Amino acid sequence: MPERLVTSWRLASPRLRCAIAAALAMAAVVLVARPADAAALAGAAADVGEELLSWWQAAILGIVEGITEYLPISSTGHLLVVSRLLGLPSEEGSAGLEAVNTYAVAIQFGAILAVVGLFWKRFVSMVKGLFGRDDGGRHLLVVLVLAFLPSAILGFLFDDAIEGALFGPWPIVAAWVVGGIVILVLERSGLIPDRGEKAAPGTDPLLDITYRQALIIGAAQCLALWPGTSRSLTTILAALLIGVAVPAAVEFSFLLGFATLTSASLYKMAKDGDVLIEQFGVVTPLIGVLAAFVSAVIAIKWLVSYLERHDLTIFAWYRFVVAAIAAGLLLAGTI
């Protein structure tokens, strides 16, 4: 068996090995950061069947997170609806609600690792740029930081107020509808450039994003603090509207998502990670992270390929349909 594992590891692609190593490192960090909980983790993981969240529910939520995180359809809205359909705690003050909310953020690690694995060369370039060995990587790192700051500052200052006012099923339904209308209006207005335009040979449109464009994209990402809007929708649309080429707009959105999701996930885990482990153990969340990783890889590859040939209209109609379904379930008292 050890020989087979060694052989499989050697045959794995560098990206896959990096993603697996990152996942293991992340798990190690959690254990090291919480040594007092380490002894309890094994016992908690052994009692998965008795926990609030079963392994198959964790897998479903992970798949939903991975698919919807980078598509312009809102992962937050889908996770809220699906968690209610699964019968998980949803009412304010109910037992386990904080753990469920923390889990919904924790499984973003799977989506984060998907970006690391698929765009590994970009991260290497940025690390080199940090040490003055790659000018393009340094520029990309700077524009990503500039784009990250607006929503990070706004979210830090007003997170509780925003959550109290907008985090709920009906505001999410409204956001789905509004987002769909915005897509249709912009696509039919001719403001979004032609997707048939190709980058000149030897050029990298992602590295042509200016500081000003980065700040505009970052400001647009603030709109995604309204749950149901979709972070990827706001950033991709903003990038396209200011003239960024489609492939660069999509990739920049993914890389910006890495920064945003990583900070949000680490903050939530530092704040409520003990609640997550106490309620769900370790194995169940890791199942969700793995499911999110696999589904996010598939979703990212599909979206990149799709937007090279099509516009965003299909996502507008999808948002209308899912909003109608969610509204019907709410009126029927199902969720």
C-alpha positions as a LaTeX table, in Angstrom:
\begin{tabular}{lrrr}
\hline
Residue & $x$ (\AA) & $y$ (\AA) & $z$ (\AA) \\
\hline
Met1 & 0.00 & 0.00 & 0.00 \\
Pro2 & 2.75 & 2.57 & 0.81 \\
Glu3 & 4.39 & 1.85 & $-2.54$ \\
Arg4 & 1.11 & 2.47 & $-4.36$ \\
Leu5 & 0.61 & 5.76 & $-2.53$ \\
Val6 & 4.12 & 6.89 & $-3.42$ \\
Thr7 & 3.60 & 5.94 & $-7.07$ \\
Ser8 & 0.23 & 7.74 & $-7.22$ \\
Trp9 & 1.78 & 10.84 & $-5.67$ \\
Arg10 & 4.59 & 10.86 & $-8.25$ \\
Leu11 & 2.12 & 10.50 & $-11.11$ \\
Ala12 & $-0.11$ & 13.31 & $-9.88$ \\
Ser13 & 0.17 & 16.66 & $-11.64$ \\
Pro14 & 2.13 & 19.45 & $-9.89$ \\
Arg15 & $-1.08$ & 21.45 & $-9.46$ \\
Leu16 & $-2.88$ & 18.54 & $-7.80$ \\
Arg17 & 0.06 & 17.88 & $-5.50$ \\
Cys18 & 0.16 & 21.57 & $-4.53$ \\
Ala19 & $-3.56$ & 21.59 & $-3.78$ \\
Ile20 & $-3.32$ & 18.42 & $-1.67$ \\
Ala21 & $-0.31$ & 19.79 & 0.18 \\
Ala22 & $-2.15$ & 23.07 & 0.81 \\
Ala23 & $-5.16$ & 21.20 & 2.19 \\
Leu24 & $-2.97$ & 19.17 & 4.54 \\
Ala25 & $-1.10$ & 22.28 & 5.62 \\
Met26 & $-4.37$ & 24.07 & 6.31 \\
Ala27 & $-5.56$ & 21.18 & 8.46 \\
Ala28 & $-2.24$ & 21.23 & 10.32 \\
Val29 & $-2.56$ & 24.97 & 10.95 \\
Val30 & $-6.00$ & 24.45 & 12.48 \\
Leu31 & $-4.64$ & 21.78 & 14.80 \\
Val32 & $-1.58$ & 23.78 & 15.80 \\
Ala33 & $-3.60$ & 26.95 & 16.31 \\
Arg34 & $-5.95$ & 25.10 & 18.64 \\
Pro35 & $-3.78$ & 22.61 & 20.58 \\
Ala36 & $-6.33$ & 22.43 & 23.39 \\
Asp37 & $-8.86$ & 21.01 & 20.95 \\
Ala38 & $-6.52$ & 18.52 & 19.31 \\
Ala39 & $-7.25$ & 15.70 & 21.76 \\
Ala40 & $-10.98$ & 16.16 & 21.34 \\
Leu41 & $-10.92$ & 16.14 & 17.54 \\
Ala42 & $-10.47$ & 12.41 & 17.15 \\
Gly43 & $-13.40$ & 11.68 & 19.42 \\
Ala44 & $-15.55$ & 14.28 & 17.71 \\
Ala45 & $-14.73$ & 12.86 & 14.28 \\
Ala46 & $-15.68$ & 9.37 & 15.45 \\
Asp47 & $-19.16$ & 10.54 & 16.32 \\
Val48 & $-19.98$ & 11.96 & 12.87 \\
Gly49 & $-23.20$ & 9.99 & 12.69 \\
Glu50 & $-24.49$ & 11.68 & 15.82 \\
Glu51 & $-23.58$ & 15.21 & 14.82 \\
Leu52 & $-25.91$ & 17.90 & 13.62 \\
Leu53 & $-24.52$ & 17.72 & 10.07 \\
Ser54 & $-24.20$ & 14.32 & 8.39 \\
Trp55 & $-21.43$ & 13.51 & 5.91 \\
Trp56 & $-23.81$ & 13.48 & 2.93 \\
Gln57 & $-25.29$ & 16.85 & 3.91 \\
Ala58 & $-21.75$ & 18.20 & 4.19 \\
Ala59 & $-20.96$ & 16.84 & 0.73 \\
Ile60 & $-24.09$ & 18.40 & $-0.79$ \\
Leu61 & $-23.31$ & 21.81 & 0.70 \\
Gly62 & $-19.71$ & 21.49 & $-0.49$ \\
Ile63 & $-20.82$ & 20.73 & $-4.04$ \\
Val64 & $-23.24$ & 23.67 & $-3.98$ \\
Glu65 & $-20.49$ & 25.98 & $-2.68$ \\
Gly66 & $-17.95$ & 24.84 & $-5.27$ \\
Ile67 & $-20.32$ & 25.20 & $-8.22$ \\
Thr68 & $-21.87$ & 28.53 & $-7.25$ \\
Glu69 & $-18.89$ & 30.39 & $-5.73$ \\
Tyr70 & $-17.34$ & 31.45 & $-9.03$ \\
Leu71 & $-20.43$ & 31.44 & $-11.24$ \\
Pro72 & $-22.37$ & 34.75 & $-11.23$ \\
Ile73 & $-25.34$ & 33.26 & $-9.37$ \\
Ser74 & $-24.47$ & 33.74 & $-5.66$ \\
Ser75 & $-23.15$ & 30.96 & $-3.46$ \\
Thr76 & $-24.61$ & 32.58 & $-0.33$ \\
Gly77 & $-28.15$ & 32.41 & $-1.66$ \\
His78 & $-27.84$ & 28.82 & $-2.79$ \\
Leu79 & $-26.28$ & 27.69 & 0.49 \\
Leu80 & $-29.06$ & 29.35 & 2.48 \\
Val81 & $-31.84$ & 27.72 & 0.46 \\
Val82 & $-30.16$ & 24.29 & 0.33 \\
Ser83 & $-29.34$ & 24.29 & 4.05 \\
Arg84 & $-32.99$ & 25.03 & 4.83 \\
Leu85 & $-34.14$ & 22.26 & 2.49 \\
Leu86 & $-31.80$ & 19.90 & 4.34 \\
Gly87 & $-33.46$ & 20.87 & 7.62 \\
Leu88 & $-30.40$ & 22.53 & 9.14 \\
Pro89 & $-30.83$ & 25.28 & 11.77 \\
Ser90 & $-31.87$ & 28.57 & 10.18 \\
Glu91 & $-33.81$ & 30.58 & 12.73 \\
Glu92 & $-32.02$ & 33.18 & 14.85 \\
Gly93 & $-31.20$ & 31.75 & 18.24 \\
Ser94 & $-31.66$ & 28.12 & 17.22 \\
Ala95 & $-29.10$ & 25.57 & 18.43 \\
Gly96 & $-26.33$ & 24.95 & 15.94 \\
Leu97 & $-27.05$ & 28.00 & 13.77 \\
Glu98 & $-23.66$ & 29.59 & 14.43 \\
Ala99 & $-21.90$ & 26.33 & 13.61 \\
Val100 & $-23.83$ & 25.99 & 10.33 \\
Asn101 & $-22.99$ & 29.58 & 9.37 \\
Thr102 & $-19.33$ & 28.98 & 10.18 \\
Tyr103 & $-19.36$ & 25.76 & 8.17 \\
Ala104 & $-20.76$ & 27.62 & 5.15 \\
Val105 & $-17.70$ & 29.87 & 5.30 \\
Ala106 & $-15.22$ & 27.10 & 6.14 \\
Ile107 & $-16.04$ & 25.07 & 3.03 \\
Gln108 & $-14.90$ & 28.06 & 0.98 \\
Phe109 & $-11.41$ & 26.66 & 1.58 \\
Gly110 & $-12.24$ & 24.08 & $-1.09$ \\
Ala111 & $-13.05$ & 26.82 & $-3.61$ \\
Ile112 & $-9.91$ & 28.68 & $-2.54$ \\
Leu113 & $-7.71$ & 25.64 & $-3.17$ \\
Ala114 & $-9.30$ & 25.21 & $-6.60$ \\
Val115 & $-8.04$ & 28.65 & $-7.64$ \\
Val116 & $-4.59$ & 27.90 & $-6.22$ \\
Gly117 & $-4.40$ & 24.65 & $-8.18$ \\
Leu118 & $-5.67$ & 26.04 & $-11.48$ \\
Phe119 & $-3.73$ & 29.31 & $-11.40$ \\
Trp120 & $-0.60$ & 28.12 & $-9.64$ \\
Lys121 & 1.74 & 29.90 & $-12.07$ \\
Arg122 & 0.12 & 33.25 & $-11.26$ \\
Phe123 & 0.75 & 32.72 & $-7.54$ \\
Val124 & 4.36 & 31.76 & $-8.18$ \\
Ser125 & 4.75 & 34.89 & $-10.30$ \\
Met126 & 3.28 & 37.09 & $-7.53$ \\
Val127 & 5.56 & 35.55 & $-4.90$ \\
Lys128 & 8.55 & 36.23 & $-7.14$ \\
Gly129 & 7.26 & 39.76 & $-7.69$ \\
Leu130 & 7.08 & 40.29 & $-3.94$ \\
Phe131 & 10.85 & 39.75 & $-3.84$ \\
Gly132 & 11.56 & 41.87 & $-6.92$ \\
Arg133 & 12.15 & 38.95 & $-9.28$ \\
Asp134 & 9.06 & 39.31 & $-11.51$ \\
Asp135 & 7.76 & 42.73 & $-12.57$ \\
Gly136 & 4.52 & 41.34 & $-13.96$ \\
Gly137 & 3.88 & 39.36 & $-10.79$ \\
Arg138 & 4.52 & 42.44 & $-8.65$ \\
His139 & 2.07 & 44.50 & $-10.70$ \\
Leu140 & $-0.59$ & 41.78 & $-10.46$ \\
Leu141 & $-0.12$ & 41.55 & $-6.69$ \\
Val142 & $-0.49$ & 45.32 & $-6.28$ \\
Val143 & $-3.68$ & 45.58 & $-8.36$ \\
Leu144 & $-5.20$ & 42.62 & $-6.50$ \\
Val145 & $-4.49$ & 44.29 & $-3.16$ \\
Leu146 & $-6.03$ & 47.53 & $-4.41$ \\
Ala147 & $-9.15$ & 45.69 & $-5.60$ \\
Phe148 & $-9.40$ & 43.75 & $-2.34$ \\
Leu149 & $-9.26$ & 46.73 & 0.02 \\
Pro150 & $-12.65$ & 48.46 & $-0.60$ \\
Ser151 & $-14.86$ & 45.49 & 0.29 \\
Ala152 & $-12.49$ & 44.40 & 3.06 \\
Ile153 & $-12.73$ & 47.79 & 4.76 \\
Leu154 & $-16.47$ & 48.15 & 4.21 \\
Gly155 & $-17.15$ & 44.60 & 5.37 \\
Phe156 & $-15.00$ & 45.02 & 8.49 \\
Leu157 & $-16.74$ & 48.25 & 9.47 \\
Phe158 & $-20.34$ & 47.33 & 8.68 \\
Asp159 & $-20.47$ & 43.51 & 8.62 \\
Asp160 & $-22.98$ & 43.18 & 11.47 \\
Ala161 & $-25.22$ & 45.95 & 10.15 \\
Ile162 & $-25.21$ & 44.52 & 6.63 \\
Glu163 & $-25.90$ & 41.01 & 7.88 \\
Gly164 & $-28.72$ & 42.19 & 10.10 \\
Ala165 & $-30.40$ & 44.16 & 7.31 \\
Leu166 & $-29.81$ & 41.99 & 4.24 \\
Phe167 & $-28.99$ & 38.44 & 5.27 \\
Gly168 & $-32.30$ & 36.66 & 4.86 \\
Pro169 & $-34.24$ & 34.70 & 2.24 \\
Trp170 & $-36.31$ & 37.57 & 0.84 \\
Pro171 & $-33.42$ & 40.04 & 0.42 \\
Ile172 & $-31.54$ & 37.24 & $-1.35$ \\
Val173 & $-34.49$ & 36.59 & $-3.67$ \\
Ala174 & $-34.57$ & 40.31 & $-4.46$ \\
Ala175 & $-30.83$ & 40.32 & $-5.15$ \\
Trp176 & $-31.20$ & 37.39 & $-7.56$ \\
Val177 & $-33.85$ & 39.31 & $-9.50$ \\
Val178 & $-31.96$ & 42.61 & $-9.50$ \\
Gly179 & $-28.77$ & 40.88 & $-10.64$ \\
Gly180 & $-30.62$ & 39.19 & $-13.48$ \\
Ile181 & $-32.11$ & 42.48 & $-14.65$ \\
Val182 & $-28.70$ & 44.16 & $-14.55$ \\
Ile183 & $-27.18$ & 41.40 & $-16.68$ \\
Leu184 & $-29.91$ & 41.65 & $-19.33$ \\
Val185 & $-29.75$ & 45.45 & $-19.46$ \\
Leu186 & $-25.97$ & 45.57 & $-19.81$ \\
Glu187 & $-25.74$ & 42.72 & $-22.30$ \\
Arg188 & $-28.37$ & 44.29 & $-24.55$ \\
Ser189 & $-27.04$ & 47.82 & $-24.21$ \\
Gly190 & $-23.87$ & 47.07 & $-26.14$ \\
Leu191 & $-21.69$ & 48.40 & $-23.31$ \\
Ile192 & $-19.89$ & 45.09 & $-22.87$ \\
Pro193 & $-17.14$ & 44.56 & $-25.48$ \\
Asp194 & $-17.24$ & 41.84 & $-28.12$ \\
Arg195 & $-16.06$ & 38.46 & $-26.81$ \\
Gly196 & $-14.55$ & 37.63 & $-30.15$ \\
Glu197 & $-11.72$ & 40.08 & $-29.57$ \\
Lys198 & $-8.45$ & 38.22 & $-29.01$ \\
Ala199 & $-5.34$ & 39.40 & $-27.22$ \\
Ala200 & $-2.34$ & 40.18 & $-29.38$ \\
Pro201 & 0.24 & 37.37 & $-29.48$ \\
Gly202 & 2.79 & 37.62 & $-26.69$ \\
Thr203 & 0.65 & 39.94 & $-24.55$ \\
Asp204 & $-1.03$ & 39.29 & $-21.22$ \\
Pro205 & $-4.23$ & 41.34 & $-20.77$ \\
Leu206 & $-4.33$ & 40.51 & $-17.05$ \\
Leu207 & $-1.11$ & 42.46 & $-16.53$ \\
Asp208 & $-2.58$ & 45.44 & $-18.39$ \\
Ile209 & $-5.13$ & 46.08 & $-15.62$ \\
Thr210 & $-4.33$ & 49.53 & $-14.20$ \\
Tyr211 & $-4.51$ & 50.73 & $-10.60$ \\
Arg212 & $-7.58$ & 52.78 & $-11.47$ \\
Gln213 & $-9.33$ & 49.79 & $-13.04$ \\
Ala214 & $-8.45$ & 47.65 & $-10.01$ \\
Leu215 & $-10.04$ & 50.17 & $-7.65$ \\
Ile216 & $-13.19$ & 50.31 & $-9.80$ \\
Ile217 & $-13.47$ & 46.52 & $-9.77$ \\
Gly218 & $-12.87$ & 46.52 & $-6.01$ \\
Ala219 & $-15.56$ & 49.15 & $-5.48$ \\
Ala220 & $-17.98$ & 47.02 & $-7.52$ \\
Gln221 & $-17.19$ & 44.03 & $-5.32$ \\
Cys222 & $-18.64$ & 45.99 & $-2.38$ \\
Leu223 & $-22.07$ & 45.50 & $-3.96$ \\
Ala224 & $-21.66$ & 41.77 & $-3.32$ \\
Leu225 & $-21.94$ & 42.44 & 0.42 \\
Trp226 & $-25.66$ & 42.25 & $-0.35$ \\
Pro227 & $-26.14$ & 38.46 & $-0.14$ \\
Gly228 & $-27.50$ & 37.02 & $-3.36$ \\
Thr229 & $-25.81$ & 39.60 & $-5.58$ \\
Ser230 & $-22.75$ & 37.43 & $-6.37$ \\
Arg231 & $-19.17$ & 38.59 & $-5.95$ \\
Ser232 & $-18.14$ & 37.09 & $-9.28$ \\
Leu233 & $-21.00$ & 38.84 & $-11.08$ \\
Thr234 & $-20.09$ & 42.30 & $-9.80$ \\
Thr235 & $-16.36$ & 41.93 & $-10.46$ \\
Ile236 & $-16.68$ & 40.36 & $-13.92$ \\
Leu237 & $-19.26$ & 42.92 & $-15.07$ \\
Ala238 & $-17.24$ & 45.83 & $-13.70$ \\
Ala239 & $-14.10$ & 44.59 & $-15.43$ \\
Leu240 & $-15.88$ & 44.12 & $-18.75$ \\
Leu241 & $-17.54$ & 47.54 & $-18.57$ \\
Ile242 & $-14.19$ & 49.32 & $-18.16$ \\
Gly243 & $-12.66$ & 47.52 & $-21.12$ \\
Val244 & $-10.85$ & 44.55 & $-19.59$ \\
Ala245 & $-10.74$ & 41.59 & $-22.00$ \\
Val246 & $-13.03$ & 38.69 & $-21.14$ \\
Pro247 & $-10.35$ & 36.12 & $-20.20$ \\
Ala248 & $-8.54$ & 38.67 & $-18.05$ \\
Ala249 & $-11.79$ & 39.83 & $-16.41$ \\
Val250 & $-12.72$ & 36.27 & $-15.46$ \\
Glu251 & $-9.25$ & 35.35 & $-14.21$ \\
Phe252 & $-8.94$ & 38.56 & $-12.22$ \\
Ser253 & $-12.30$ & 37.81 & $-10.62$ \\
Phe254 & $-11.05$ & 34.36 & $-9.59$ \\
Leu255 & $-7.80$ & 35.70 & $-8.14$ \\
Leu256 & $-9.63$ & 38.49 & $-6.32$ \\
Gly257 & $-12.03$ & 35.87 & $-5.00$ \\
Phe258 & $-9.05$ & 33.97 & $-3.60$ \\
Ala259 & $-8.00$ & 37.01 & $-1.57$ \\
Thr260 & $-11.52$ & 37.84 & $-0.43$ \\
Leu261 & $-12.57$ & 34.30 & 0.46 \\
Thr262 & $-9.30$ & 33.51 & 2.22 \\
Ser263 & $-9.54$ & 36.54 & 4.49 \\
Ala264 & $-13.22$ & 35.93 & 5.24 \\
Ser265 & $-12.69$ & 32.23 & 5.93 \\
Leu266 & $-9.67$ & 32.75 & 8.18 \\
Tyr267 & $-11.48$ & 35.49 & 10.11 \\
Lys268 & $-14.56$ & 33.33 & 10.61 \\
Met269 & $-12.51$ & 30.29 & 11.62 \\
Ala270 & $-10.49$ & 32.33 & 14.11 \\
Lys271 & $-13.70$ & 33.73 & 15.56 \\
Asp272 & $-15.97$ & 30.67 & 15.59 \\
Gly273 & $-13.79$ & 27.72 & 14.60 \\
Asp274 & $-14.17$ & 26.14 & 18.04 \\
Val275 & $-17.95$ & 26.13 & 17.60 \\
Leu276 & $-17.57$ & 24.42 & 14.23 \\
Ile277 & $-15.31$ & 21.70 & 15.64 \\
Glu278 & $-17.48$ & 21.20 & 18.71 \\
Gln279 & $-20.63$ & 20.70 & 16.64 \\
Phe280 & $-19.30$ & 18.88 & 13.55 \\
Gly281 & $-15.89$ & 17.47 & 14.44 \\
Val282 & $-13.17$ & 17.48 & 11.76 \\
Val283 & $-14.06$ & 14.75 & 9.26 \\
Thr284 & $-17.43$ & 16.20 & 8.24 \\
Pro285 & $-16.10$ & 19.71 & 7.40 \\
Leu286 & $-13.19$ & 18.17 & 5.46 \\
Ile287 & $-15.68$ & 16.19 & 3.37 \\
Gly288 & $-17.37$ & 19.47 & 2.49 \\
Val289 & $-14.05$ & 21.13 & 1.65 \\
Leu290 & $-13.09$ & 18.26 & $-0.67$ \\
Ala291 & $-16.49$ & 18.36 & $-2.40$ \\
Ala292 & $-16.18$ & 22.13 & $-2.82$ \\
Phe293 & $-12.67$ & 21.77 & $-4.26$ \\
Val294 & $-13.66$ & 19.23 & $-6.92$ \\
Ser295 & $-16.85$ & 21.01 & $-7.96$ \\
Ala296 & $-15.12$ & 24.42 & $-8.02$ \\
Val297 & $-12.42$ & 23.12 & $-10.38$ \\
Ile298 & $-15.11$ & 21.88 & $-12.75$ \\
Ala299 & $-17.14$ & 25.10 & $-12.49$ \\
Ile300 & $-14.12$ & 27.36 & $-13.09$ \\
Lys301 & $-12.97$ & 25.46 & $-16.16$ \\
Trp302 & $-16.49$ & 25.47 & $-17.57$ \\
Leu303 & $-17.05$ & 29.18 & $-16.97$ \\
Val304 & $-13.77$ & 30.20 & $-18.61$ \\
Ser305 & $-14.61$ & 28.13 & $-21.68$ \\
Tyr306 & $-18.24$ & 29.26 & $-21.80$ \\
Leu307 & $-17.59$ & 33.01 & $-21.57$ \\
Glu308 & $-15.09$ & 32.86 & $-24.42$ \\
Arg309 & $-18.03$ & 32.12 & $-26.75$ \\
His310 & $-21.18$ & 33.32 & $-24.98$ \\
Asp311 & $-22.45$ & 36.24 & $-22.95$ \\
Leu312 & $-23.89$ & 36.27 & $-19.42$ \\
Thr313 & $-27.55$ & 36.12 & $-20.45$ \\
Ile314 & $-28.03$ & 32.49 & $-19.41$ \\
Phe315 & $-27.11$ & 33.45 & $-15.84$ \\
Ala316 & $-29.76$ & 36.18 & $-15.82$ \\
Trp317 & $-32.49$ & 33.69 & $-16.69$ \\
Tyr318 & $-31.11$ & 31.21 & $-14.20$ \\
Arg319 & $-31.27$ & 33.85 & $-11.47$ \\
Phe320 & $-34.92$ & 34.58 & $-12.33$ \\
Val321 & $-35.79$ & 30.88 & $-12.18$ \\
Val322 & $-34.03$ & 30.21 & $-8.88$ \\
Ala323 & $-35.56$ & 33.36 & $-7.38$ \\
Ala324 & $-39.03$ & 32.17 & $-8.40$ \\
Ile325 & $-38.39$ & 28.71 & $-6.93$ \\
Ala326 & $-37.07$ & 30.16 & $-3.68$ \\
Ala327 & $-40.02$ & 32.56 & $-3.42$ \\
Gly328 & $-42.44$ & 29.69 & $-3.98$ \\
Leu329 & $-40.77$ & 27.59 & $-1.29$ \\
Leu330 & $-40.88$ & 30.52 & 1.12 \\
Leu331 & $-44.56$ & 31.23 & 0.48 \\
Ala332 & $-45.34$ & 27.53 & 0.87 \\
Gly333 & $-43.49$ & 27.45 & 4.19 \\
Thr334 & $-41.11$ & 24.74 & 2.91 \\
Ile335 & $-38.01$ & 26.75 & 3.80 \\
\hline
\end{tabular}
